Each structure stands twice: as structure tokens, then as C-alpha cells.
Amino acid sequence: MGFLVTTLIFVAVGIIASLCVTICCNRGPSTNLLHLTLIISATVCCWMMWAIVYLAQMKPLIVPILNEGE
């Protein structure tokens, strides 16, 4: 449930940021394309970083070794 909800939050933030850039920084087709590319790339990279960290906690590669005294 948490993965899907947070993914939808990232999608919503990406759409809102894209709309804000399109409305506020309208300087021509080339500049708008650059701004949208940067916004979408940043959103996808942030989502991927979050997803990797989230999924790594579900099935860790390194299993903690407990001592007998602990």
C-alpha cells in the first residue's frame, strides 16, 4: 500500500511541477522543452532513489548476525 501511494504522490508532484513550469516560465518552445525534461528527469530520479531504498528494506541482502549474549 505504501509503495503505490507514494508512487502516486511522486506522479502528482511531477505533474504539478510540470504545469507550474509551463505556466510560469513560458519563454519559447526550446526552453519549455528543456524545463519539462529537467522536471520529469528530476521526478523520476527522486522516485527511483526512494523506491530502491524502500524495496531494499523489504528484503535486505545482508542478514544481521546476532551474538549469543545479545
MODELLER restraints for C-alpha pairs under 7 A, 6 or more apart:
rsr = mdl.restraints
at = mdl.atoms
rsr.add(forms.Gaussian(group=physical.xy_distance, feature=features.Distance(at['CA:10:A'], at['CA:43:A']), mean=6.86, stdev=0.5))
rsr.add(forms.Gaussian(group=physical.xy_distance, feature=features.Distance(at['CA:10:A'], at['CA:47:A']), mean=6.50, stdev=0.5))
rsr.add(forms.Gaussian(group=physical.xy_distance, feature=features.Distance(at['CA:14:A'], at['CA:39:A']), mean=6.95, stdev=0.5))
rsr.add(forms.Gaussian(group=physical.xy_distance, feature=features.Distance(at['CA:14:A'], at['CA:40:A']), mean=6.41, stdev=0.5))
rsr.add(forms.Gaussian(group=physical.xy_distance, feature=features.Distance(at['CA:14:A'], at['CA:43:A']), mean=5.76, stdev=0.5))
rsr.add(forms.Gaussian(group=physical.xy_distance, feature=features.Distance(at['CA:17:A'], at['CA:39:A']), mean=6.91, stdev=0.5))
rsr.add(forms.Gaussian(group=physical.xy_distance, feature=features.Distance(at['CA:18:A'], at['CA:36:A']), mean=5.96, stdev=0.5))
rsr.add(forms.Gaussian(group=physical.xy_distance, feature=features.Distance(at['CA:18:A'], at['CA:39:A']), mean=6.45, stdev=0.5))
rsr.add(forms.Gaussian(group=physical.xy_distance, feature=features.Distance(at['CA:21:A'], at['CA:35:A']), mean=6.90, stdev=0.5))
rsr.add(forms.Gaussian(group=physical.xy_distance, feature=features.Distance(at['CA:22:A'], at['CA:32:A']), mean=6.58, stdev=0.5))
rsr.add(forms.Gaussian(group=physical.xy_distance, feature=features.Distance(at['CA:26:A'], at['CA:32:A']), mean=6.43, stdev=0.5))
